[in-house]
Amino acid sequence: MNIPITKPYLGIEEETAAVEAIRSGWVSQGPRVKEFEERLAEYVGAKYAVATTSCTTALHAALVVSGIGSGDEVIVPSLSFIATANSVVYASARPVFADIDHETCNVTVETIEKVITPKTKAVMPVHQMGLPVDLDPIMDLCKKRNLVLIEDAACAIGSEYRGKKIGGHGNIACFSFHPRKVITTGEGGMITTDNPEIAERLRRFRHHGMSVPDVERHKSRKVVIEKYVEIGYNYRMTDIQAAIGIEQLKRLPFIIERRRQIAEVYNRELKNIKSIRVPEIPDCAFHNYQSYWIELLDSTPVSRDELMQKLLDKGIAARRGIMAIHMEECYKKCYVPLPETEQVTKNTILLPLYPAMTIEEQAYVIQCMRELRQ
Ligand SMILES: *Cc1c(COP(=O)(O)O)cnc(C)c1O
C-alpha cells in the first residue's frame, strides 16, 4: 500500500469551473473572486470576505490594516507553521511567543496574559490543526486591553466554536486554501471581517493600494482615473482559483463529515494503545480535523523518528507534529523556553487523513501502528 499524508479532494466540477473561467477571458481577479468571497462570507457568517494569494499574505494584510507596525509586539503561538510569525515580521512588528495548553495544543488566555507587555498591540491565536481556541476569554482580554485580535484560521474553515463557525465571531480571521488544508485553490487565502472600513482597506491593500477596483473600472461607462493613496501589494487571487474555490466550498460539508468519520475511527482504535494519547476535543469546539495528531508518551518502545521511518517503510507517510517556530534558526533572537510547546513538537506525529481514504487504507495504518507501538 501507498498512503499519503493527505490528498486534495478535487473532481470534474473543479475542472469544468476552471475551464469556464479560462474561456470567459477574465482570468485575473474578477467576478468569480467576488462570488467566492460572498459565498464564503455567508458560509462562515461574516459580513465581508476578501480573497488573497495565501493565508500568509492575508495575515500580513490584516496586521497592516489594523495599524500594526514598527515597535509593536504581536503575541502568537510558537507551535504553528512558521508563516504565522513571519507575517508579523513582514508588518515590521515583533512576534512574541506564547506557550500552549498541552491538552488542546492551542494558546489560552492564561498563556497569552503571561507574555503581555506595554508594547503588545495584537494577539494572533491559531486554531491549530483546525481545533478552535477557547475564543471568548481571549476576546474579552483583547477588548479589556484594547488589543487587536486576528485569528489565524488557516486550518479552521468549517470548524465551530460554541456553535458558531470560525470566521463568524466578529473578529478578523484569515483562512488558507493550500492543498494541505481542508479545501484548496492551489494557493489562496481569505480574510473575513464584520468591519466595513477594514474590508475596504483590505481590498485596496491587496490591489497595489489602488482606489478603484478592476471590476468597477471595467464596468464604468465613464473614464475612471484611479488613485494610489497608500503603498499596497499585489495579493490578488485569480478568477481561475476562485472558480475552483466556489466548487470546493460546495463540497465542504461532505469533506468535513468524512474527515470527522475517519478521525473517529482513529480515536476509537488507537486509544487502546497504552503508549499513545489521542486528541480530546473540548465541548465548546466542533473540529474539522484538518490534521489528525497523536502524542507518543514517554514510555514508548520506538522513538518518534524511528516510528515515522518504519511507517514509511510500510508505505505510510506520517509527518512530525506541528513545528515550534521559536526553536528555528531564523527566530533564535526571539527564543524563550516554552516547555509545553517543546514537548508537544517533539512527541507528536500526524497520521494520514483525507476524504477519499478507504476503510482498507485506514485499517492498514491502524494495524501498522499497533504492531509498532503495542
Ligand atoms: C498553512 C498555514 C499558514 C500559511 O498558509 P498559506 O496559505 O500556505 O500561506 C499560516 N498559518 C497556519 C497555522 C497554517 O497552518
The ligand as an SDF file (V2000), in Angstrom:
LIG
                    3D

 15 15  0  0  0  0  0  0  0  0999 V2000
   -0.7180   26.7290    6.4020 C   0  0  0  0  0  0  0  0  0  0  0  0
   -0.6920   27.7380    7.4450 C   0  0  0  0  0  0  0  0  0  0  0  0
   -0.3830   29.0770    7.1720 C   0  0  0  0  0  0  0  0  0  0  0  0
    0.0310   29.5420    5.8100 C   0  0  0  0  0  0  0  0  0  0  0  0
   -0.9520   29.3680    4.8500 O   0  0  0  0  0  0  0  0  0  0  0  0
   -0.5880   29.6350    3.3020 P   0  0  0  0  0  0  0  0  0  0  0  0
   -1.9160   29.7380    2.6410 O   0  0  0  0  0  0  0  0  0  0  0  0
    0.2000   28.4570    2.8390 O   0  0  0  0  0  0  0  0  0  0  0  0
    0.1810   30.8940    3.2410 O   0  0  0  0  0  0  0  0  0  0  0  0
   -0.4510   30.0010    8.2050 C   0  0  0  0  0  0  0  0  0  0  0  0
   -0.7710   29.6160    9.4570 N   0  0  0  0  0  0  0  0  0  0  0  0
   -1.0580   28.3450    9.7660 C   0  0  0  0  0  0  0  0  0  0  0  0
   -1.4480   27.9880   11.1540 C   0  0  0  0  0  0  0  0  0  0  0  0
   -1.0110   27.3580    8.7800 C   0  0  0  0  0  0  0  0  0  0  0  0
   -1.2690   26.0870    9.0970 O   0  0  0  0  0  0  0  0  0  0  0  0
  1  2  1  0
  2  3  1  0
  2 14  2  0
  3  4  1  0
  3 10  2  0
  4  5  1  0
  5  6  1  0
  6  7  2  0
  6  8  1  0
  6  9  1  0
 10 11  1  0
 11 12  2  0
 12 13  1  0
 12 14  1  0
 14 15  1  0
M  END
$$$$
